[in-house]
Amino acid sequence: MNVTRRGLAALGAALPAVARAQGASDFPRQPIRLVVPFAPGGTTDIIARILAPGMQERLGGRGVVIENRGGAAGVLGAEAVISAPADGHTLAFFSITNAVLNAGLIRNPRLDPRTAFTPVSLVATLPMVLTVGNHVPARSLPELIALMRERPGQLTYGSSGTGGINHLGAHLLNMRTNTQAVHVPYRGAGLVYADMMAGNVDFLVEGIASQAPFVKNGQIRALATLDRTRNTLLPDTPTAIEQGLADFEIMNFMSVFAPAATPPPVIQRLEGAIRGAVRNEAASQRFRESGAEPAGSTTEEFRSFWQAQLALWLPVVEASGVRIE
């Protein structure tokens, strides 16, 4: 048998591709770890647990196990995923904090989501709303903006922690409207609500689902929803866009990422399982009851969405001057 050097080289180049294809054909070969970089009980954890059974069903019954790795602004969870083999059996369940904001907040190439991870699917979006305490005289978004201009640096906004979406969302509002307000970080949104009701902090940008009960009870006041369209939980609250702030959208989102070197056929298999799980009617209803809008995107749709979010938020992070060491 006459085998040339060129033929051997071609055969050698083809073998990894064959191995990858074979690896994808019998995927998954073991239970999948879906790493949530937050403690149990929060919105991210709840959405992941709604997703997991549907994924498992569509992956041949292999277990999809939620693993909570909270701490260090999501860094511990991210490290757990990139330290695992890039074979699709360990995945990250990321919010906007991990997928976007940490790219600017954490200056560590190993943990940069743009290079360390590859997108699989957008699972759900979480629309947000801007609320004020009843002690604030503003009754609309333009009135709040006017108030901040009249009293630069005197109004305050709360957040569940420095560098999170509610902190940077309010910072974006100040940037877009050339206003100033003082950030007051808390250890959770629940503490912000209590201080808003007590008149100790003025406004908050946070998810609609968590704020709607307080708004409906008259304990705080909603000035603007931060999506393109009004939300069914607060149908009488106009959007920021309706009130003259063009293209002003703020949303959190939940998504699945894999380590960057995961083979494309495995990504495709995971994408199909996630899309099917999210689009199940019962699961979609549970997402909405938890305050999330189901998405279930293709990988390319999610990649496009993710790039747009990075383009929006990284300049905001840079302007804020916030860094996480």
GIJO-V500097 format. One record per backbone hydrogen bond with DSSP energy under -1.0 kcal/mol. NH is the residue of the N-H (numbers start at 1). CO is the residue of the C=O. E is the energy in kcal/mol with one decimal. If there is no record, write none. Layout:
nh = (NH;NH)
co = (CO;CO)
e = (E;E)
This chain:
nh = (8;9;10;11;12;13;14;15;18;19;20;21;22;23;24;25;26;27;32;33;34;35;36;46;47;48;49;50;51;52;55;56;57;58;59;61;62;65;67;69;75;76;78;79;80;81;82;83;84;87;91;92;93;94;99;100;101;102;103;104;105;106;108;111;115;116;117;118;120;121;123;124;125;126;129;130;131;132;133;136;144;145;146;147;148;149;150;151;153;154;157;158;159;164;168;169;170;171;172;173;174;175;176;177;179;182;184;186;193;194;195;196;197;198;200;203;204;206;208;211;212;215;216;217;218;219;220;221;223;224;225;226;237;240;243;244;245;246;248;249;250;252;254;255;256;257;258;260;262;267;268;269;270;271;272;273;274;275;276;277;278;279;284;285;286;287;288;289;290;291;292;293;295;296;297;302;303;304;305;306;307;308;309;310;311;312;313;314;317;318;319;320;321;324)
co = (4;5;6;7;8;9;10;11;14;15;16;17;18;19;20;21;22;24;63;89;65;91;67;42;43;44;45;46;47;48;51;52;53;54;56;56;59;32;34;36;72;71;74;75;76;77;78;79;81;85;33;257;35;255;95;96;96;97;100;101;101;102;106;108;112;112;113;258;256;256;254;254;293;252;206;224;204;221;202;133;140;141;142;143;144;145;146;147;180;151;182;203;184;161;164;165;166;167;168;169;170;171;172;173;174;155;157;159;189;190;191;192;193;194;195;156;131;129;127;207;208;211;212;213;215;214;214;132;130;130;238;128;234;225;239;241;240;244;245;247;226;126;124;94;121;92;118;116;259;263;264;265;266;267;268;269;270;271;272;273;274;275;280;281;282;283;284;285;286;288;287;125;123;122;122;298;299;300;301;302;303;304;305;306;307;308;309;310;313;314;315;316;317;105)
e = (-2.2;-2.5;-2.4;-2.4;-2.7;-2.3;-1.7;-1.6;-2.2;-2.7;-2.5;-2.3;-2.5;-2.7;-2.1;-1.6;-1.1;-1.2;-3.2;-3.1;-3.0;-3.1;-2.4;-2.4;-2.6;-2.1;-2.0;-1.4;-2.0;-2.2;-1.9;-2.6;-2.2;-1.5;-1.0;-2.2;-1.0;-3.1;-2.2;-2.9;-2.0;-1.2;-2.1;-2.7;-1.7;-1.4;-2.3;-1.4;-1.1;-1.9;-3.1;-2.8;-2.9;-2.0;-2.5;-2.2;-2.0;-2.5;-1.4;-1.6;-2.1;-2.2;-1.5;-1.6;-1.7;-2.9;-1.0;-3.0;-2.3;-1.3;-2.0;-1.8;-2.2;-2.9;-2.8;-3.1;-2.5;-2.8;-2.1;-1.9;-1.9;-2.6;-2.4;-2.1;-2.4;-1.8;-2.0;-2.0;-1.3;-2.2;-2.6;-2.1;-1.2;-1.6;-2.8;-2.3;-1.4;-1.8;-2.3;-1.8;-2.1;-2.4;-2.9;-1.8;-1.9;-2.9;-2.8;-2.0;-2.2;-1.7;-1.7;-2.5;-2.5;-1.5;-3.0;-1.7;-2.1;-2.0;-2.3;-1.3;-2.9;-2.0;-2.9;-1.6;-1.5;-2.4;-1.1;-2.9;-2.7;-1.3;-1.7;-2.9;-1.8;-1.9;-1.1;-1.8;-2.4;-1.1;-1.6;-1.0;-2.4;-2.2;-2.9;-2.0;-2.5;-2.4;-2.5;-2.1;-2.1;-1.9;-2.6;-1.8;-2.5;-2.9;-2.1;-1.8;-2.6;-2.8;-2.2;-2.1;-2.7;-2.2;-2.9;-2.0;-1.9;-2.5;-2.2;-2.3;-1.1;-1.7;-2.5;-3.4;-3.0;-1.4;-1.8;-2.3;-2.6;-2.1;-2.1;-3.2;-2.5;-1.8;-2.2;-2.5;-2.2;-1.8;-2.7;-2.2;-2.6;-2.4;-2.4;-1.9;-1.0;-3.2)
